[in-house]
Amino acid sequence: MDPKDSGVSPVVGVMLMLAVTIMIAAIVSATAGNFSNTEKKAPSAILDVSIYAHKYYEGAGFYAPAMIIRHISGNVLQTKDLQIVTYYNVPGTSNISRGSIMGEKSVEVHTATSGTRDYGVLYISGNNTYSDSDHSNWFGNASAVFRPGDMLVTPAQSCDNNNPTYTYTIDSGQTIHENPAMEELFPNLIFGTNEFSPGGVVSVKIIHTPSGQIIYDKDVVIS
């Protein structure tokens, strides 16, 4: 064997190792770049949540439990990308109510004039499309876009005073009417009783599901 050839194999080996290393580095870099490009960024928005044990609806003429989410400022939010989580420890007891809504859901609302109708658990106030065939303002619907100035509300004001499925009378003499959406958001509670009364504290989280980021996380005092 030519002595000159004895040094060729090690050089070729080193060059091959370098080439393989460069290729691996390029693949890793490209993969990391793809992950970086596909990572979802959470929107930024200032929201305000109000929860009522018995809110008075002047136009309807009755009281009902309710929840209202106000979009104060920031990015427009696609409600289909949001999850709302509630956590409520009933004062003076070990009872805990955990609620969650993600995607489009409906509840049956009983009215005197229209019978039983389906409403979104939450819907964007100001859009008077409440029919079963048009869900464009229901939370979770692809068309339900939550903009600054909008409110997401539970459908108590859509119930009729004349024919509620159930009512409660509290100590002040007020008659509390149903709001089926609140039963979805706060399972296993008896509304109109001390289980859900002013002064209680509800932990509310609103999560942007594509990014997994929490965009609202506060303790809300029941009014």
N, C-alpha and C positions, 0 to 999 in steps of 0.2 A: 504494500500500500504506500502510495506516495506520502511522504511526511507532511506535505502541504495540506493533504486532505484531512489529516488528523484534527486540525483546528476548525474544519468546516462544520461538522456535526454540532458541537456546542453552540456555535454562533447561530446556526439555523434554529436550534432548540430555543434559544433565548428570544429570537425574533418571533417564533410561533407563540411563545408564552406572552410576549408583549401584545401581539395581535389579538389573542384570545382575551386578554385583560381589557384591552381597549373596547372590544366588541361587547363584553359584559357590562362595562361602565356605560356604554352608549345605550344598551337595552334598559338598564336600571334607570338612567336619566330620563329616557323617553317615557317609561312607565310612570315614574314619579310625576312627570309633567302632565300626563294624562289625568292622574288622580287629582292634581292641583287644579286642572281646568274644569273637572266635573264636580268639584266640591261646591255644594250649595251655600250661598251666603244668606244669613238671616236678614230680613228687612228690619228697619228701625222705625219704631212708631211709639208715640205716647198715647196710652190708653187709660181710661178710667172706668172702674167697675162699681156699680151701686147695687145693693141687694136689699130688698124690702120685705119685712114680715107681713105687712098689710098696707100696700100702696093704694091710695084712693084714685079711681079713674072717674073723673068728673063727667065725661061724656056718657059713660056707661052707668054711672051712679052706684058703684059698689067698690068694695075693698078686695084686694087679692094679693097674695105673695108674688113677687116679681124680681127679675134681674135685668139690668140694663148695662150694656157695654158701650162706652162712647169713644169714638176715634178722635182724639184731640188734634194731633198733628203727626207728620212723618210720612212714611211710604204707604202707598196703596197696598192693601192686603187681600190676597185671594183666600176667601173663607174655606175653600176646599183644602188649603194647605195648613189649616189651623186645628189644634186640639185644645179644648177647654177642660181643665181638671179642677174639681172642687173637693175640698177636704174640710169636714165640719164635725167637731167634737161637741156633742150636745152638752150644754152647761150642766154641771152637777151630776153627770152620769158617765158611764164608760161607753155609751153608744157613739159610734162614729158613722157618718154618712160620707161615702166617697162616690163622686159622680164624674163622668167623663163623656164628652161628646166630640166625635170626630167624623166628618162626613155628613151627608144629608140624612136627617132623621125627621120623623113626623110624630105628632101626637094627635089624639082625637079631642077636639074641642066641641062641647055641646052647646048649641044655641037654640033659642026659642023660634027664631025666624027661619033658620036654614037647616035645622036638625043637627046631625053630627057631621063635622067637617074636619079635614086633615090640615094641620098647620105645621110649619117648621118649628122645632124646639126653640130656635131663635131665628128672627128674620130682620132684615134691614128696614127700619121704620121709614115711612115716607113713600114706599112703593105699595100701592093698594092692590097688588096681585096676590090674592089669598086663595085662589081656586086650586083644586087638586091637579089641574092640568098645567098650571104655570107656577113653577117653583123657583123662578129666577131670582127671588130675593131671600130664599131660604139659606141659612147657614149651611155650608158644605156643598152647595150647588156650584157648578163651574162658572155660572154667570153672576153669582153673588159676590160682588167686589166691594170691600169695606174701605171707604174713602174718608179722609179728614172731614169732620162735620157730621158723619153718619152715626146712627145708633143701632146696635143690635138689641132687640127686645124680645122678651117672652110674650106669648100671645094672649095674655089675660084680657087686654082691652078688646079682643075679638070675641070674647064670651058675652053672652047676653045675661042681663040681670034677672030676667024673668024665669029662666029654667036651668039653673045650674044643677049639675049632678049631685053636688053636695055643698053644704055650707057649714061654717063654724061660727059660734058666737063667743067672743072673747070678753074679758072682764069689763071692759069699757062699754059693752053693749053693741059694739060694732059686729056686723055680720061679715065674715070672710068667705069669699067665693073661691071656686076652684081656679087653678092655673096648672093644667096637666104637665106643662113643660117643666115646672119646678120639681115635679116628682121625678123627671128624667135627670135633672141636674143634681137633685138631692134625694137619692133613693132612701126608702125605709124611714121617712119622717112623717109625722102627723102635723100638717100645717094648721095654723090657727090655735095652736097650743103652746105651752112653754118649751116644747122641743125646738121650736123655731120662732124665736121672739127677738125684739129689739135688744141690742147689746151683745148678742152672740157674735163670734168671730169666725169667718170663713176664710180659709187659705185658698186663693185662686191663682192658678197658673194658666197662661196661654202660651202654647208651644208652636213654633214653626216647624212642622213635621219634616219637610225636605232636608232641613239643616240640623234638626234636633235641638235647636237653640230655643231657650225660653225668652219670650219678648215681654212677658208681664208676669210678675211674681210678687204678690202683696197679700197681706191679711186685711180683709174687708169687714168692717163692723156692720152688722145688720141694722138697718134703720127701722 
